[in-house]
Amino acid sequence: MAPRPRLEGPGEAEGSLPARRRGAGPPLRRRRGPRYRPGPEEEEEEEEEEEEEESESGGHGGARRAAEERGVPCGQAHRLPHLPARLRPYTPMKGAFSTVWFDRYKISNDCPEHIESIDSMCQGLTDLINDEIKNGIAKNRILIGGFSMGGGMAMHLAYRFHQDLAGVFALSSFLNKDSSVYQALKRNQSVLPELFQCHGTADELVLYSWGEETNKMLKSLGVSASLHTFPNLNHELSRTEIEKLKTWIVKKLPVEAAKTNK
């Protein structure tokens, strides 16, 4: 029996990784941010300490159980490789160490990007993508994405360095107004990965308007992008959102196409 894929529960800052399929069953990651609030159908299943985390950083664990609860298939059909975010000083927390994908000067779309830490992480994730390719996975069969900061990480990785991936998903995520992603796309002449984006209108950490502006900018620069809006949803995931993502992944990576990778 093939080993089960490793699913990790990210904090606000985590969530970017490649996903690929060899057969039936879509790869799916459920992202739990530090401000995660379970829906009504999940409240009784969540531990109290997991509901009350306040910081942007987050621990691991719990996502595997959440995925299993939603019927996400595991095993030989697909795998979810994961490169953990790094423990680093995080400026919005006054320099305290936090497990984040990259540093920010502040949690806002109206400030410069911390490009050095972003590019460092992009290199680590590029190594992970290259490992998948060496293992026989076609690059156009790889999706990357994540929740919150993980979605921003995925957009940097795909639209600046890997424009031939199958697609990108960004859940409750944003890019800064003068993002280096926009600068890179202004010079692009090739077909770009499709973007699947979701955002809640009640998000208090990553404002809905930031995600909406990101979507509009990427569309203007040639990205085929969709934005799924969830009224009254805060900085969290919903069952409907996960189901929409699952449907999109199955469409982007159909089972039939996987036969060519064997």
PAGUKE-275828 format. One line per field, with one value per atom (N, C-alpha, C): atom name; z, y, x. Coordinates in Angstrom, 1 decimal. Atoms other than C-alpha are relative to their C-alpha. Example, Ala and Ser with C-alpha at 12.3 -4.5 7.8 and 13.67 -1.06 7.14 Angstrom:
<gumars>
atom <- (N; CA; C; N; CA; C)
c3 <- (0.0; 7.8; 0.0; 0.0; 7.1; 0.8)
c2 <- (-1.2; -4.5; 1.2; -1.1; -1.1; 1.1)
c1 <- (0.9; 12.3; 0.9; -0.9; 13.7; -0.8)
</gumars>
This chain:
<gumars>
atom <- (N; CA; C; N; CA; C; N; CA; C; N; CA; C; N; CA; C; N; CA; C; N; CA; C; N; CA; C; N; CA; C; N; CA; C; N; CA; C; N; CA; C; N; CA; C; N; CA; C; N; CA; C; N; CA; C; N; CA; C; N; CA; C; N; CA; C; N; CA; C; N; CA; C; N; CA; C; N; CA; C; N; CA; C; N; CA; C; N; CA; C; N; CA; C; N; CA; C; N; CA; C; N; CA; C; N; CA; C; N; CA; C; N; CA; C; N; CA; C; N; CA; C; N; CA; C; N; CA; C; N; CA; C; N; CA; C; N; CA; C; N; CA; C; N; CA; C; N; CA; C; N; CA; C; N; CA; C; N; CA; C; N; CA; C; N; CA; C; N; CA; C; N; CA; C; N; CA; C; N; CA; C; N; CA; C; N; CA; C; N; CA; C; N; CA; C; N; CA; C; N; CA; C; N; CA; C; N; CA; C; N; CA; C; N; CA; C; N; CA; C; N; CA; C; N; CA; C; N; CA; C; N; CA; C; N; CA; C; N; CA; C; N; CA; C; N; CA; C; N; CA; C; N; CA; C; N; CA; C; N; CA; C; N; CA; C; N; CA; C; N; CA; C; N; CA; C; N; CA; C; N; CA; C; N; CA; C; N; CA; C; N; CA; C; N; CA; C; N; CA; C; N; CA; C; N; CA; C; N; CA; C; N; CA; C; N; CA; C; N; CA; C; N; CA; C; N; CA; C; N; CA; C; N; CA; C; N; CA; C; N; CA; C; N; CA; C; N; CA; C; N; CA; C; N; CA; C; N; CA; C; N; CA; C; N; CA; C; N; CA; C; N; CA; C; N; CA; C; N; CA; C; N; CA; C; N; CA; C; N; CA; C; N; CA; C; N; CA; C; N; CA; C; N; CA; C; N; CA; C; N; CA; C; N; CA; C; N; CA; C; N; CA; C; N; CA; C; N; CA; C; N; CA; C; N; CA; C; N; CA; C; N; CA; C; N; CA; C; N; CA; C; N; CA; C; N; CA; C; N; CA; C; N; CA; C; N; CA; C; N; CA; C; N; CA; C; N; CA; C; N; CA; C; N; CA; C; N; CA; C; N; CA; C; N; CA; C; N; CA; C; N; CA; C; N; CA; C; N; CA; C; N; CA; C; N; CA; C; N; CA; C; N; CA; C; N; CA; C; N; CA; C; N; CA; C; N; CA; C; N; CA; C; N; CA; C; N; CA; C; N; CA; C; N; CA; C; N; CA; C; N; CA; C; N; CA; C; N; CA; C; N; CA; C; N; CA; C; N; CA; C; N; CA; C; N; CA; C; N; CA; C; N; CA; C; N; CA; C; N; CA; C; N; CA; C; N; CA; C; N; CA; C; N; CA; C; N; CA; C; N; CA; C; N; CA; C; N; CA; C; N; CA; C; N; CA; C; N; CA; C; N; CA; C; N; CA; C; N; CA; C; N; CA; C; N; CA; C; N; CA; C; N; CA; C; N; CA; C; N; CA; C; N; CA; C; N; CA; C; N; CA; C; N; CA; C; N; CA; C; N; CA; C; N; CA; C; N; CA; C; N; CA; C; N; CA; C; N; CA; C; N; CA; C; N; CA; C; N; CA; C; N; CA; C; N; CA; C; N; CA; C; N; CA; C; N; CA; C; N; CA; C; N; CA; C; N; CA; C; N; CA; C; N; CA; C; N; CA; C; N; CA; C; N; CA; C; N; CA; C; N; CA; C; N; CA; C; N; CA; C; N; CA; C; N; CA; C; N; CA; C; N; CA; C; N; CA; C; N; CA; C; N; CA; C; N; CA; C; N; CA; C; N; CA; C; N; CA; C; N; CA; C; N; CA; C; N; CA; C; N; CA; C; N; CA; C; N; CA; C; N; CA; C; N; CA; C; N; CA; C; N; CA; C; N; CA; C; N; CA; C; N; CA; C; N; CA; C; N; CA; C; N; CA; C; N; CA; C; N; CA; C; N; CA; C; N; CA; C; N; CA; C; N; CA; C; N; CA; C; N; CA; C; N; CA; C; N; CA; C; N; CA; C; N; CA; C)
c3 <- (0.0; 0.0; 0.0; 0.1; -0.9; 1.2; -1.2; 1.9; -0.1; 0.1; 2.8; -0.2; 0.2; 1.7; 1.3; -1.2; 4.4; -0.2; 0.0; 5.1; 1.2; -1.2; 7.3; 0.2; -0.4; 9.1; 0.1; 0.0; 8.3; 0.9; -0.7; 10.1; -1.1; 1.0; 8.3; -1.1; 0.9; 6.7; -0.8; 0.8; 5.4; -1.0; 0.9; 2.6; -1.4; 1.4; -0.6; -0.3; 0.3; -2.2; -1.3; 1.2; -5.4; 0.3; -0.2; -5.8; -1.4; 1.3; -8.5; 0.1; 0.0; -9.5; -1.0; 1.0; -11.2; -0.4; 0.4; -11.2; 0.7; -0.5; -9.6; 1.4; -1.3; -6.7; 0.0; 0.2; -6.7; 1.3; -1.1; -4.5; 0.6; -0.7; -1.9; 1.3; -1.3; 1.0; 0.6; -0.8; 3.7; 0.9; -0.7; 5.2; 1.2; -1.2; 8.8; 0.5; -0.5; 9.7; 1.4; -1.4; 13.1; 0.5; -0.4; 13.1; -0.5; 0.5; 11.8; 0.9; -0.8; 13.0; -0.7; 0.7; 12.2; -0.3; 0.3; 10.5; 1.0; -1.0; 12.5; 0.0; 0.0; 11.3; 0.6; -0.5; 12.6; 1.5; -1.3; 15.9; 1.1; -1.0; 18.0; -0.1; 0.3; 16.4; 0.3; -0.2; 17.1; 1.4; -1.4; 20.2; 0.2; -0.3; 22.0; -0.2; 0.1; 21.9; -1.5; 1.4; 18.1; -0.5; 0.4; 17.8; 0.4; -0.6; 19.8; -0.3; 0.3; 18.2; -0.6; 0.4; 17.6; -1.0; 0.8; 15.9; -1.5; 1.4; 12.2; -0.2; 0.1; 12.7; 0.4; -0.4; 13.1; 0.1; -0.2; 14.1; -1.0; 1.0; 12.3; 0.7; -0.5; 12.6; -0.1; 0.1; 12.2; -1.4; 1.3; 8.5; -0.6; 0.5; 7.8; 0.4; -0.5; 10.0; -0.8; 0.7; 8.3; -1.4; 1.3; 4.9; -0.1; 0.0; 5.8; 0.3; -0.3; 7.2; -1.2; 1.2; 3.8; -1.1; 1.0; 2.0; -1.0; 0.9; 0.4; -0.1; 0.2; -1.1; 0.3; -0.3; 0.0; -0.7; 0.5; -1.3; -1.4; 1.2; -4.7; -1.0; 1.0; -6.7; 0.0; 0.0; -5.6; 1.2; -1.1; -3.3; 0.2; -0.3; -1.6; 0.7; -0.6; -1.1; 0.7; -0.8; 1.5; 0.5; -0.6; 2.3; 1.1; -1.1; 5.7; -0.1; -0.1; 6.1; 1.1; -0.9; 8.1; 1.2; -1.2; 11.6; -0.2; 0.3; 11.2; 0.8; -0.6; 12.8; -0.9; 0.8; 11.7; 0.4; -0.3; 11.5; 0.6; -0.6; 12.1; 1.5; -1.4; 15.4; 0.8; -0.7; 16.4; 0.0; 0.1; 15.3; 0.7; -0.7; 17.3; -1.0; 1.0; 15.7; -0.2; 0.4; 13.8; -1.2; 1.1; 11.3; -1.2; 1.1; 8.1; -1.3; 1.3; 4.4; -0.3; 0.2; 4.2; 1.0; -0.9; 6.1; -0.7; 0.5; 5.7; 0.8; -0.8; 6.7; 0.8; -0.8; 7.8; -0.8; 0.7; 7.0; -0.7; 0.8; 4.3; -1.5; 1.4; 0.5; -0.5; 0.4; 0.5; 0.7; -0.5; 1.4; -0.9; 0.8; -0.2; 0.4; -0.3; -0.4; 0.6; -0.5; 1.6; -1.0; 1.1; -1.6; 0.2; -0.3; -0.2; 0.6; -0.6; 2.0; -0.9; 1.0; -0.8; -0.9; 1.0; -3.3; 0.6; -0.6; -0.8; 0.1; -0.1; -0.2; -1.4; 1.4; -4.0; -0.4; 0.4; -4.4; 0.6; -0.6; -1.9; -0.6; 0.7; -3.5; -1.4; 1.3; -6.9; 0.0; -0.1; -5.7; 0.2; -0.2; -4.6; -1.3; 1.3; -8.0; -0.9; 0.8; -9.7; 0.4; -0.5; -7.5; -0.5; 0.6; -8.7; -1.4; 1.4; -12.3; -0.2; 0.1; -11.7; 0.3; -0.3; -10.3; -1.0; 1.1; -13.6; -0.1; 0.1; -13.1; -0.9; 0.9; -16.0; 0.6; -0.6; -15.1; -0.2; 0.3; -16.7; 0.8; -0.9; -14.2; 1.5; -1.4; -11.1; 0.3; -0.5; -9.2; 1.2; -1.3; -6.4; 0.5; -0.5; -4.0; 1.5; -1.4; -0.4; 0.6; -0.7; 2.2; 0.6; -0.6; 3.2; -0.6; 0.5; 3.0; -1.0; 0.9; 1.3; -1.4; 1.3; -1.6; -0.6; 0.5; -2.0; -0.4; 0.4; -2.0; -1.3; 1.2; -4.7; -1.2; 1.1; -6.9; -0.4; 0.3; -6.6; -0.7; 0.6; -7.4; -1.4; 1.3; -10.4; -1.0; 1.0; -12.1; -0.2; 0.2; -11.6; -0.5; 0.2; -11.9; -0.7; 0.6; -13.2; -0.7; 0.7; -15.7; -0.9; 0.8; -17.3; 0.9; -0.9; -14.3; -0.4; 0.4; -14.5; 0.5; -0.6; -12.2; 1.4; -1.3; -9.0; 0.8; -0.8; -6.1; 1.1; -1.0; -3.6; 0.8; -0.9; -0.6; 1.0; -1.0; 1.4; -0.1; 0.3; -0.2; -0.7; 0.7; -1.7; -0.5; 0.4; -3.5; 0.3; -0.3; -2.6; -1.3; 1.2; -4.9; -1.0; 0.9; -6.4; 0.0; -0.1; -6.3; -1.2; 1.0; -8.2; -1.0; 0.9; -9.7; -1.1; 1.1; -11.6; -1.0; 0.8; -12.8; -1.0; 0.8; -14.1; -1.1; 1.0; -15.9; -1.1; 1.0; -17.7; -1.2; 0.9; -19.5; -0.7; 0.5; -20.2; -1.3; 1.3; -23.6; -0.2; 0.1; -22.8; 0.7; -0.7; -21.7; 1.5; -1.4; -17.9; 0.7; -0.8; -15.3; 0.4; -0.5; -14.4; 1.5; -1.5; -11.0; 0.5; -0.7; -8.7; 1.3; -1.2; -6.0; 0.8; -0.9; -3.0; 1.1; -1.0; -0.4; 0.7; -0.8; 2.4; 0.2; 0.0; 2.5; 1.5; -1.4; 6.4; 0.5; -0.4; 6.4; 0.7; -0.8; 9.1; -0.1; 0.1; 8.6; -1.4; 1.4; 4.8; -0.6; 0.4; 3.6; -1.4; 1.2; 0.8; -1.2; 1.0; -1.2; -0.5; 0.4; -1.2; -1.0; 0.9; -2.8; -1.3; 1.2; -5.3; -0.9; 0.7; -6.3; -0.7; 0.6; -6.8; -1.2; 1.1; -9.0; -1.3; 1.2; -11.2; -0.6; 0.6; -11.6; -0.8; 0.7; -12.6; -1.3; 1.2; -15.1; -1.1; 1.0; -16.7; -0.6; 0.5; -17.1; -0.7; 0.9; -19.0; 0.8; -0.7; -16.2; -0.1; 0.0; -16.6; 1.5; -1.5; -13.0; 0.3; -0.5; -11.2; 1.5; -1.4; -7.8; 0.6; -0.6; -5.7; 1.4; -1.1; -3.1; 1.0; -1.0; 0.2; 1.1; -0.9; 2.1; 1.5; -1.5; 5.9; 0.4; -0.4; 5.8; 0.4; -0.5; 7.9; -0.6; 0.5; 7.6; 0.3; -0.3; 7.4; -1.3; 1.2; 5.0; 0.3; -0.2; 4.5; -0.9; 0.7; 3.3; -1.5; 1.4; 0.1; -0.8; 0.7; -0.7; -0.3; 0.2; -0.3; -1.2; 1.1; -2.6; -1.4; 1.3; -5.3; -0.4; 0.3; -5.0; -0.6; 0.4; -5.3; -1.5; 1.4; -8.5; -1.0; 0.9; -10.0; -0.2; 0.1; -9.3; -0.9; 0.8; -10.9; -1.5; 1.4; -14.0; -0.6; 0.4; -14.2; -0.2; 0.1; -13.7; -0.2; 0.2; -15.3; 0.1; -0.2; -14.6; -1.3; 1.3; -18.3; -0.4; 0.4; -18.8; 0.8; -0.8; -16.0; -0.6; 0.6; -18.1; -0.8; 0.8; -20.2; 0.9; -0.9; -17.1; 0.5; -0.5; -16.5; -0.9)
c2 <- (-1.2; 0.0; 1.2; -1.2; 3.4; 0.8; -0.9; 5.8; 1.1; -1.1; 8.4; 1.3; -1.3; 11.9; 0.8; -0.8; 14.3; 1.3; -1.3; 17.1; 0.8; -0.9; 20.0; 1.1; -1.1; 22.6; 1.2; -1.2; 26.0; 1.1; -1.2; 29.3; 0.9; -1.0; 32.5; 0.1; -0.2; 32.5; -1.2; 1.2; 29.0; -0.4; 0.6; 27.1; -0.2; 0.1; 27.0; -1.2; 1.2; 23.8; -0.6; 0.6; 21.8; -1.2; 1.1; 19.2; -0.7; 0.6; 16.6; -1.3; 1.2; 13.6; -1.0; 1.0; 10.3; -0.8; 0.7; 8.9; 0.6; -0.5; 9.2; 0.7; -0.7; 11.6; 1.2; -1.3; 15.3; 0.2; -0.4; 16.6; 1.2; -1.1; 18.9; 0.3; -0.4; 20.9; 0.9; -0.9; 22.4; 0.8; -0.9; 25.4; 0.6; -0.5; 26.4; 1.2; -1.2; 30.0; 0.2; -0.2; 31.2; 0.7; -0.6; 33.2; -0.9; 0.9; 30.2; -0.2; 0.2; 30.0; -1.1; 1.1; 26.7; 0.4; -0.3; 26.8; -0.8; 0.6; 25.7; -1.5; 1.5; 22.1; -0.6; 0.5; 21.9; 0.3; -0.5; 23.7; -1.0; 1.0; 20.6; -0.8; 0.9; 18.9; 0.7; -0.8; 21.7; 0.1; -0.2; 21.9; 1.5; -1.4; 25.2; 0.7; -0.7; 26.1; 0.3; -0.2; 25.8; 1.1; -1.0; 28.2; 1.4; -1.3; 31.0; 0.5; -0.5; 31.4; 1.4; -1.4; 35.1; 0.4; -0.5; 35.4; -0.4; 0.4; 35.3; -1.3; 1.2; 32.4; -1.2; 1.1; 28.9; -1.3; 1.3; 25.4; -1.0; 1.0; 22.1; -1.0; 1.0; 19.3; 0.4; -0.3; 19.0; 0.0; -0.1; 19.5; -1.4; 1.4; 15.7; -0.4; 0.4; 15.1; 0.7; -0.8; 17.9; -0.5; 0.5; 16.6; -1.4; 1.3; 13.1; 0.1; -0.3; 14.5; 0.3; -0.4; 15.9; -1.0; 1.0; 12.7; 0.2; -0.2; 13.8; -1.3; 1.3; 10.7; 0.0; 0.1; 9.6; -1.3; 1.2; 7.1; 0.2; 0.0; 6.3; 0.9; -0.8; 8.4; 1.4; -1.4; 11.7; 0.1; -0.3; 13.2; 1.5; -1.4; 16.5; 0.3; -0.3; 17.3; 1.4; -1.2; 20.0; 0.5; -0.7; 22.4; 0.9; -0.8; 23.9; 1.4; -1.3; 27.6; 0.1; -0.1; 28.9; 0.8; -0.8; 30.1; 1.2; -1.2; 33.7; 1.2; -1.2; 37.1; 0.6; -0.5; 38.6; 1.4; -1.4; 42.3; 0.4; -0.4; 42.7; -0.5; 0.5; 40.8; 0.6; -0.7; 43.3; -0.8; 0.7; 41.0; -1.4; 1.3; 38.0; -1.1; 1.1; 34.6; -0.6; 0.6; 33.1; -0.9; 0.9; 30.3; 0.6; -0.7; 32.3; -0.3; 0.2; 32.0; 1.0; -1.1; 35.4; 1.1; -1.1; 38.6; 1.0; -1.1; 41.6; 1.2; -1.2; 45.2; 0.3; -0.1; 45.3; -0.8; 0.8; 43.4; 1.1; -1.0; 45.8; -0.2; 0.1; 45.9; 1.3; -1.3; 49.5; 0.3; -0.2; 49.0; -0.9; 0.8; 47.5; -1.4; 1.4; 43.8; -0.3; 0.4; 42.1; -1.0; 0.9; 40.7; -1.0; 1.0; 39.1; -1.3; 1.2; 36.7; -0.7; 0.6; 36.1; -0.8; 0.6; 35.2; -1.2; 1.2; 32.9; -1.2; 1.1; 30.9; -0.5; 0.4; 30.8; -1.0; 0.9; 29.1; -1.4; 1.3; 26.4; -0.7; 0.6; 25.8; -0.5; 0.4; 25.7; -1.4; 1.3; 22.8; -1.1; 1.0; 21.0; -0.3; 0.2; 21.5; -0.9; 0.8; 20.2; -1.5; 1.4; 17.1; -0.8; 0.6; 16.4; -0.4; 0.2; 16.7; -1.1; 1.1; 14.4; -1.4; 1.2; 11.9; -0.4; 0.4; 11.8; 0.8; -0.7; 14.4; 1.2; -1.1; 16.7; 1.4; -1.3; 20.4; 0.5; -0.5; 21.1; -0.8; 0.8; 18.6; 0.4; -0.5; 20.6; 1.2; -1.2; 23.0; 0.5; -0.4; 25.2; 1.0; -1.0; 27.3; -0.1; 0.0; 28.0; 1.0; -0.9; 29.9; 1.2; -1.3; 33.6; 0.2; -0.3; 34.2; -1.1; 1.1; 30.8; 0.2; -0.3; 32.0; 1.1; -1.1; 35.1; -0.6; 0.7; 32.8; -0.7; 0.7; 30.7; 0.9; -0.9; 33.7; 0.5; -0.4; 34.9; -1.1; 1.2; 31.4; -0.2; 0.4; 30.8; 1.1; -1.1; 34.2; 0.7; -0.6; 35.2; -1.1; 1.0; 31.9; -1.3; 1.2; 29.1; 0.2; -0.4; 30.4; -1.1; 1.2; 26.9; -1.1; 0.9; 25.3; -0.1; 0.3; 23.9; 1.1; -0.9; 26.5; 0.5; -0.5; 28.5; 0.2; -0.4; 28.8; 0.8; -0.9; 31.6; 0.2; -0.1; 31.5; 1.1; -1.1; 34.7; 0.6; -0.5; 36.1; 1.3; -1.2; 39.2; 0.3; -0.5; 40.9; 1.5; -1.4; 44.3; 0.8; -0.8; 47.2; 0.1; -0.1; 47.5; -1.3; 1.4; 43.7; -0.2; 0.4; 42.4; -1.0; 0.8; 39.9; 0.8; -0.8; 42.7; 0.5; -0.4; 43.9; -1.1; 1.1; 40.5; -0.3; 0.3; 40.0; 1.0; -1.1; 43.3; -0.4; 0.4; 41.7; -1.4; 1.4; 38.3; 0.0; 0.2; 37.1; -1.4; 1.4; 33.5; -0.2; 0.4; 31.8; -0.2; 0.0; 32.1; -1.1; 0.9; 29.6; 0.7; -0.5; 30.0; 0.2; -0.2; 31.5; -0.2; 0.3; 30.2; 0.8; -0.9; 32.8; 0.0; -0.1; 32.8; 1.0; -1.0; 35.5; 0.3; -0.3; 36.2; 1.5; -1.5; 39.7; 0.5; -0.5; 39.8; -0.2; 0.2; 39.1; 1.3; -1.2; 41.4; 0.1; 0.1; 40.3; 0.4; -0.3; 40.3; 0.5; -0.6; 42.7; -0.6; 0.5; 41.5; 0.9; -1.0; 44.7; -0.3; 0.3; 43.6; -1.2; 1.1; 40.3; 0.3; -0.4; 41.9; 0.8; -0.8; 44.4; -0.9; 0.9; 41.6; -0.7; 0.7; 39.7; 0.9; -0.9; 42.8; 0.3; -0.3; 43.6; -1.2; 1.2; 40.0; -0.2; 0.1; 39.9; 1.0; -1.0; 43.2; -0.3; 0.4; 41.6; -1.4; 1.2; 38.5; -1.3; 1.3; 36.0; -0.3; 0.5; 34.0; -0.2; 0.1; 34.6; 0.1; -0.1; 33.9; 0.4; -0.4; 35.3; -0.4; 0.6; 33.4; 0.8; -0.8; 35.7; -0.7; 0.6; 34.4; 1.0; -1.0; 36.8; -0.5; 0.2; 37.1; -1.0; 0.9; 34.8; 0.8; -0.8; 36.0; -0.7; 0.5; 34.9; -1.5; 1.4; 31.2; -0.7; 0.8; 28.4; -0.5; 0.6; 27.1; -1.2; 1.2; 23.8; 0.2; -0.4; 25.4; 0.4; -0.5; 27.0; -1.2; 1.2; 23.7; -0.9; 0.8; 21.9; 0.7; -0.7; 24.6; -0.2; 0.3; 24.2; -1.4; 1.4; 20.5; -0.2; 0.1; 20.8; 0.6; -0.7; 23.2; -0.9; 0.8; 20.9; -1.2; 1.2; 17.9; 0.4; -0.6; 20.1; 0.2; -0.3; 21.2; -1.2; 1.2; 17.8; -1.3; 1.1; 15.3; -1.4; 1.3; 11.6; -0.5; 0.6; 10.7; 0.5; -0.6; 13.1; -0.6; 0.5; 11.4; -1.2; 1.2; 8.3; 0.3; -0.3; 10.1; 0.1; -0.1; 10.4; -1.3; 1.3; 6.7; -0.6)
c1 <- (0.9; 0.0; 0.9; -0.8; 1.3; -0.1; 0.1; 2.1; -1.0; 0.9; -0.4; 0.7; -0.7; 0.4; 0.0; -0.1; 1.5; -0.8; 0.7; -1.0; 0.3; -0.4; 0.0; -1.0; 0.9; -2.1; 0.7; -0.8; -0.7; -0.5; 0.5; -0.9; -0.4; 0.4; -1.9; 1.1; -1.1; 1.5; 0.4; -0.4; 1.7; -1.0; 1.1; 0.0; 0.4; -0.4; 2.0; 0.7; -0.7; 3.0; -0.6; 0.5; 2.7; -0.9; 0.8; 0.0; -0.2; 0.2; -0.3; -0.8; 0.8; -2.4; 0.5; -0.3; -1.7; -1.2; 1.2; -5.2; -1.2; 1.2; -8.6; 0.2; -0.1; -9.1; 0.8; -0.8; -8.1; 0.8; -0.8; -5.3; -0.7; 0.7; -6.7; 0.6; -0.5; -5.3; -1.0; 0.8; -7.4; 0.9; -0.9; -5.7; -0.7; 0.5; -6.3; 0.8; -0.8; -5.2; -0.1; 0.0; -4.5; -1.3; 1.3; -7.8; -1.1; 1.0; -9.6; -1.2; 1.2; -13.2; -0.8; 0.7; -15.0; -1.5; 1.4; -18.4; -0.9; 0.9; -21.5; 0.0; -0.1; -21.2; 1.2; -1.3; -17.7; 0.3; -0.4; -17.8; 0.2; -0.1; -18.4; 1.2; -1.1; -15.4; 1.3; -1.2; -12.8; 0.4; -0.5; -10.7; 0.1; 0.1; -11.0; 1.2; -1.2; -7.4; 0.3; -0.2; -7.4; -0.8; 0.9; -10.3; 0.5; -0.3; -8.6; 1.4; -1.3; -5.2; -0.1; 0.1; -4.5; 1.1; -1.2; -1.1; -0.1; 0.0; -0.4; 0.7; -0.7; 1.9; -0.9; 0.9; 0.5; 0.8; -0.7; 1.4; -0.5; 0.3; 1.0; -1.0; 0.9; -1.5; -1.4; 1.4; -5.2; -0.6; 0.5; -5.4; -0.3; 0.2; -5.1; -1.4; 1.4; -8.2; -1.1; 1.0; -10.0; -0.3; 0.2; -9.3; -0.7; 0.7; -10.4; -1.5; 1.4; -13.6; -0.8; 0.7; -14.4; 0.2; -0.1; -13.6; 1.1; -1.1; -10.3; 0.7; -0.7; -8.8; 1.5; -1.5; -5.3; 0.5; -0.7; -2.8; 0.6; -0.8; -1.3; -0.6; 0.6; -3.8; 0.6; -0.5; -2.2; 0.9; -0.9; 0.4; 0.1; -0.1; 0.8; 1.3; -1.2; 4.4; 0.0; 0.1; 5.0; 1.4; -1.2; 7.9; -0.5; 0.5; 7.3; 0.5; -0.4; 7.4; 1.1; -1.1; 10.4; -0.2; 0.0; 10.8; 1.0; -0.8; 12.0; -0.5; 0.6; 11.7; -1.0; 1.2; 8.4; -0.3; 0.1; 8.2; -1.4; 1.3; 4.4; -0.2; 0.0; 5.0; 1.2; -1.1; 7.7; 1.3; -1.3; 10.5; 0.0; 0.1; 9.3; 0.1; -0.1; 10.0; -1.3; 1.3; 7.1; 0.3; -0.1; 6.7; -0.8; 0.7; 5.9; 0.7; -0.6; 6.5; 1.1; -1.0; 8.2; -0.4; 0.2; 8.5; -0.9; 0.8; 6.2; 0.5; -0.3; 6.9; -1.3; 1.3; 3.2; -1.0; 1.1; 0.0; -0.9; 0.7; -1.2; 0.4; -0.4; -1.3; 0.6; -0.5; -0.1; 1.4; -1.4; 3.6; 0.9; -0.9; 6.7; 0.0; -0.1; 7.2; 1.4; -1.2; 9.9; 0.6; -0.4; 11.4; 1.1; -1.1; 14.5; -0.5; 0.6; 12.5; -0.9; 0.9; 10.0; 0.8; -0.8; 12.7; 0.7; -0.7; 14.5; -0.9; 1.0; 11.3; -0.3; 0.3; 10.6; 1.1; -1.1; 14.0; -0.2; 0.3; 13.1; -1.1; 1.2; 9.7; 0.4; -0.5; 11.4; 0.7; -0.7; 13.6; -1.1; 1.1; 10.4; -0.7; 0.6; 8.8; 0.9; -1.0; 12.0; 0.1; 0.0; 11.9; -1.2; 1.2; 8.4; 0.2; -0.2; 9.4; 1.0; -1.0; 12.4; -0.7; 0.8; 9.9; -1.0; 0.8; 8.1; -1.3; 1.2; 5.4; 0.2; -0.1; 4.8; -0.3; 0.1; 5.1; -1.4; 1.4; 1.7; -1.1; 0.9; 0.2; 0.2; -0.2; 1.3; -0.8; 0.7; -0.9; 0.7; -0.5; 0.3; -1.0; 1.0; -1.7; 0.1; 0.0; -2.5; -1.0; 0.8; -4.4; 0.7; -0.5; -3.7; 1.4; -1.4; 0.1; 0.4; -0.3; 0.4; -0.4; 0.5; -1.7; 0.8; -0.9; 0.5; 1.3; -1.2; 3.5; -0.1; 0.2; 2.0; -0.1; 0.0; 1.3; 1.3; -1.3; 4.8; 0.8; -0.7; 6.2; -0.4; 0.4; 4.0; 0.1; 0.0; 3.7; 1.3; -1.3; 7.3; 1.0; -1.0; 9.2; -0.4; 0.5; 7.0; -1.3; 1.2; 4.6; -0.6; 0.4; 4.1; -0.7; 0.7; 2.3; -1.5; 1.4; -1.2; -1.0; 0.9; -2.8; 0.5; -0.3; -2.7; -1.4; 1.1; -5.2; 0.4; -0.4; -5.2; -1.3; 1.2; -7.7; 0.3; -0.1; -8.1; 1.4; -1.3; -4.9; 0.1; -0.2; -3.5; 1.4; -1.3; -0.6; 0.0; -0.2; 0.8; -0.2; 0.4; -0.2; 1.1; -1.1; 3.3; 0.8; -0.6; 4.0; 0.9; -0.9; 6.9; -0.6; 0.8; 4.4; -0.5; 0.5; 2.8; 1.1; -1.1; 6.1; 0.5; -0.4; 7.0; -1.0; 1.1; 3.7; 0.0; 0.0; 4.1; 1.0; -1.0; 7.1; -0.4; 0.3; 5.3; -0.6; 0.6; 4.4; -0.7; 0.5; 3.3; -1.3; 1.3; 0.1; 0.3; -0.2; -0.2; -0.9; 0.8; -1.5; -1.3; 1.3; -5.2; 0.0; 0.0; -5.9; -1.4; 1.3; -8.7; 0.1; -0.1; -9.3; -1.3; 1.2; -11.7; 0.3; -0.2; -12.3; -1.3; 1.2; -14.8; -0.1; 0.3; -16.4; 0.2; -0.1; -16.1; 1.4; -1.4; -12.3; 0.5; -0.5; -10.8; 1.5; -1.4; -7.2; 0.6; -0.4; -6.8; -1.3; 1.3; -9.5; -0.4; 0.6; -11.8; 0.4; -0.4; -10.9; 1.4; -1.3; -7.3; 0.1; 0.1; -8.1; -0.7; 0.7; -10.5; 0.9; -1.0; -7.8; 1.0; -1.0; -5.3; -0.6; 0.7; -7.8; -0.1; 0.2; -8.5; 1.4; -1.3; -4.8; 0.6; -0.5; -3.9; -0.8; 0.8; -6.7; 0.4; -0.5; -5.5; 1.3; -1.3; -2.1; 0.0; 0.1; -3.4; -0.2; 0.3; -4.2; -1.5; 1.4; -7.4; -0.3; 0.2; -8.6; -1.5; 1.3; -11.8; 0.0; 0.0; -12.8; -1.4; 1.2; -15.4; -0.2; 0.2; -16.9; -0.9; 0.8; -18.3; -0.5; 0.6; -20.6; 0.1; -0.1; -20.0; 1.0; -1.1; -17.0; 1.2; -1.2; -14.0; 1.2; -1.3; -10.4; 0.0; 0.3; -11.3; -0.4; 0.5; -12.4; -1.4; 1.4; -15.9; -0.1; 0.2; -17.2; -0.3; 0.3; -18.6; 1.2; -1.2; -15.3; 0.9; -0.8; -13.4; -0.6; 0.6; -15.9; 0.2; -0.3; -15.5; 1.4; -1.4; -11.7; 0.2; -0.2; -12.0; -0.5; 0.5; -14.2; 1.0; -0.9; -11.7; 1.3; -1.2; -8.7; -0.3; 0.3; -10.5; -0.1; 0.1; -11.2; 1.3; -1.4; -7.6; 0.8; -0.9; -6.1; -0.9; 0.9; -8.5; 0.7; -0.6; -7.9; 0.6; -0.4; -7.6; 1.4; -1.3; -4.6; 1.1; -1.0; -2.8; 0.7; -0.5; -2.3; 1.3; -1.2; 0.3; 1.3; -1.2; 2.6; 0.5; -0.5; 2.9; 1.1)
</gumars>
